[in-house]
Amino acid sequence: MNNSHIRLNVITKEWVIFSPSRRQRPQDFQQDPSLHIEPPCYDPHCPFCNFSEASSEVVILEIANPQKTGWQTRVVPNKYPALTPDAKTTRQLDGIYLSMPGYGCHEVIVESPKHHLDIATMPLQEVEIVIETYHQRYYDLMVAHQNMMAIIFRNHGHKAGASLQHPHSQIIVTGMVPQHIRYAEQEAQRYYDTWSKCLYCEILAHEKREGVRIVAESNLFFAFIPFAADVPFEIWIMPKVHQADFGSISDAEKVDFAAILRRVLRQLKTKLNNPDYNYVINTAARYKAEEPQVHWYCQIRPRLTTPAGFEIGSGISINPSLPESDAEYLRS
């Protein structure tokens, strides 16, 4: 299918225009290698390289490295938080406008004491510790009753919004749930009420049958490019067994998730010359954690294109790349 056509995202009900005539081959998305300079193992100016036991930095959580000779991951408050836990969740009305204080939590997960590593280049044991850190902080933060949603995300590269090169992720917890997440939950609920099946499990079954958009598979997870991917090389990593909440992940699933996440990011790094990307763990909002229609997944979005006037004005994405071709290129 090389002509322009439009596909529907069955989760969001948003349309995506696919215009493969705008590019020739998946290789056209390879980044210029000269734009990525390999960082040093240690940077004297990096705050994450210079943690000191005598410093005033608050360490929320610390997990030792596999050799038990020092720390592997550390969780600290974000120095410039988007939200703070000392605010309230009370809504305020100003005429027709509604607002609330900036309640929430904003933490940084420092993934390694080594400045030059990232998830794609870490030893597997170290990636497993990163996932364990994600899970511990997610679980602890969602205990508080006013915390309605937790988003774990990673910004890799300048185009993705990373302000520091040192390997790190972030977690933000909010006291409200944004509309686009509620809408996806409602669509999943409608599908379940009609067919008594999880829409995400149905997507997994379909992708497994077709096989053309699968990027990688492990014992417990599938990685695939969505049928209506918003951007080139967008990848979803989803547990095979139905699971609504990232907080419910088992020890075996954490190990398997670490392996497939590292594998997929290595594929992007190798095939596209280390593109900038964001990944997000999309999980159930609070009080949806055990429901049969919601399914958590990790969404990876490389920063290979820039939205222009039509996308901004219409809200419709234009993807110049076919998911089937992108998946085949990553598998090859």
Residue pairs with C-beta under 8 A, 6 or more apart in sequence:
1 18
1 322
1 324
2 20
2 21
2 322
3 20
3 21
4 17
4 18
4 19
4 20
4 21
5 17
5 18
6 15
6 16
6 17
6 18
7 15
7 16
7 18
7 227
7 228
8 14
8 15
8 16
8 228
9 15
9 16
9 226
9 227
9 228
9 230
10 187
10 199
10 203
10 227
10 228
11 184
11 187
11 188
11 199
11 200
11 203
12 180
12 183
12 184
12 187
13 187
14 228
14 315
14 316
14 317
15 228
15 316
16 228
16 229
16 230
16 316
16 317
16 318
16 319
17 316
17 317
17 318
17 319
18 318
18 319
18 320
18 321
18 322
19 318
19 319
19 320
20 320
20 321
20 322
20 325
22 318
22 320
23 29
23 320
23 321
26 232
26 233
26 271
26 321
26 325
26 326
26 328
26 329
27 329
29 232
29 233
29 272
29 275
29 302
29 304
29 321
30 271
30 272
30 273
31 272
31 273
31 274
31 275
31 276
31 304
32 273
33 273
33 274
36 273
36 274
38 116
39 115
39 116
39 165
40 115
40 116
41 114
41 115
41 116
42 49
42 114
42 115
43 49
43 115
43 165
43 166
44 50
46 115
46 164
46 165
46 166
47 164
47 166
48 110
48 113
48 115
48 164
48 166
48 168
49 113
49 115
49 166
51 57
51 59
51 71
51 74
51 110
51 113
57 76
58 76
58 77
59 74
59 75
59 76
60 75
60 76
60 77
60 107
60 137
61 73
61 74
61 75
61 133
61 136
61 137
62 71
62 73
62 74
62 75
63 71
63 72
63 73
63 129
63 132
63 133
63 136
64 70
64 71
64 72
65 71
65 72
65 113
65 126
65 129
66 72
66 123
66 125
66 126
66 129
70 113
71 113
72 112
72 113
72 126
72 129
73 109
73 110
73 111
73 112
73 129
73 130
73 133
74 109
74 110
75 107
75 108
75 109
75 110
75 133
75 137
76 107
76 108
76 110
77 106
77 107
77 108
78 106
78 107
78 108
78 170
81 104
81 105
81 106
82 102
82 104
82 106
82 172
83 102
83 103
83 104
83 105
83 106
83 172
83 173
83 174
84 102
84 103
84 104
84 105
84 106
85 103
85 104
85 105
87 101
87 102
87 103
87 104
88 100
88 101
88 103
89 100
89 101
89 103
89 146
89 175
89 176
90 100
90 101
91 98
91 99
91 100
92 98
92 99
92 100
100 175
100 176
103 146
103 174
103 175
104 147
104 172
104 173
104 174
104 175
105 141
105 147
105 171
105 172
105 173
106 170
106 171
106 172
106 173
107 137
107 170
107 171
107 172
108 168
108 169
108 170
109 130
109 133
109 134
109 137
109 168
109 169
109 170
109 171
110 166
110 167
110 168
111 117
111 118
111 119
111 122
111 126
111 130
111 133
111 167
111 168
111 169
112 122
112 126
112 167
114 167
115 165
115 166
115 167
117 126
117 167
118 156
118 167
118 265
119 127
119 130
119 154
119 167
119 261
119 262
119 265
120 262
120 265
120 266
120 268
120 269
121 266
121 269
122 130
122 167
122 262
124 258
124 259
124 262
127 258
127 259
127 261
127 262
128 254
128 255
128 258
130 169
130 258
131 254
131 255
131 257
131 258
131 261
132 254
134 152
134 169
134 171
134 246
134 281
135 246
135 247
135 249
135 254
137 152
137 171
138 150
138 152
138 171
138 246
138 247
138 283
139 247
141 147
141 150
141 171
141 173
142 150
142 173
142 247
142 286
146 175
147 173
147 174
147 175
147 286
148 174
148 175
148 176
148 177
148 285
148 286
149 173
149 174
149 176
149 177
149 178
149 181
149 285
149 286
150 171
150 172
150 173
150 283
151 171
151 172
151 173
151 174
151 280
151 281
151 282
152 169
152 170
152 171
152 246
152 280
152 281
153 169
153 170
153 171
153 172
153 278
153 279
153 280
153 281
154 168
154 169
154 170
154 278
154 279
155 161
155 162
155 170
155 278
156 162
156 276
156 277
156 278
156 279
157 274
157 275
157 276
157 277
157 303
158 276
159 276
159 303
160 276
160 277
160 278
160 303
161 278
162 276
177 285
177 286
181 282
181 285
182 285
185 284
185 285
185 288
185 293
185 294
187 199
188 198
188 199
188 200
188 293
188 294
188 295
189 293
191 197
191 198
191 199
191 202
191 293
192 198
192 199
192 292
192 293
195 202
198 242
198 292
198 293
198 294
198 295
199 293
199 295
200 238
200 242
200 294
200 295
200 297
201 242
201 295
203 238
204 222
204 238
204 240
207 213
207 214
207 222
207 224
208 214
208 222
212 324
212 327
212 328
213 224
213 225
213 226
213 227
213 323
213 324
213 327
214 222
214 223
214 224
214 327
214 331
215 223
215 224
215 225
215 235
215 264
215 267
215 327
215 330
215 331
216 222
216 223
216 260
216 263
216 264
216 267
216 331
217 223
217 260
218 256
218 259
218 260
218 263
219 256
220 239
220 240
220 241
220 252
220 253
220 256
220 257
221 237
221 238
221 239
221 240
221 253
221 256
221 257
221 260
222 237
222 238
222 240
223 235
223 236
223 237
223 238
223 260
223 263
223 264
224 235
224 236
224 238
224 327
225 233
225 234
225 235
225 236
225 323
225 324
225 326
225 327
226 234
226 236
226 323
227 323
229 319
229 323
229 326
230 301
230 317
230 319
231 301
231 302
231 304
231 305
231 317
231 319
232 302
232 304
232 305
232 319
232 320
232 321
232 326
233 268
233 272
233 275
233 302
233 304
233 321
233 326
233 330
234 299
234 300
234 301
234 302
234 323
235 264
235 268
235 299
235 300
236 297
236 298
236 299
236 300
237 257
237 260
237 261
237 264
237 297
237 298
237 300
238 295
238 296
238 297
238 298
239 249
239 253
239 257
239 295
239 296
239 297
242 292
242 295
243 249
243 253
243 295
243 296
244 283
244 284
244 288
244 289
244 290
244 291
244 292
244 293
244 294
244 295
244 296
245 283
245 284
245 288
245 289
245 290
245 294
245 296
246 281
246 283
246 296
247 283
247 289
248 289
248 290
249 257
257 298
261 298
264 300
265 277
265 300
267 330
268 274
268 275
268 277
268 300
268 302
268 330
269 275
271 329
271 330
272 302
272 304
275 302
275 303
275 304
276 302
276 303
277 300
277 301
277 302
277 303
278 300
278 301
278 303
279 298
279 299
279 300
279 301
280 298
280 299
281 296
281 297
281 298
282 296
282 297
282 298
282 299
283 296
284 291
284 294
284 296
288 294
305 319
305 320
307 317
310 316
310 318
311 317
311 318
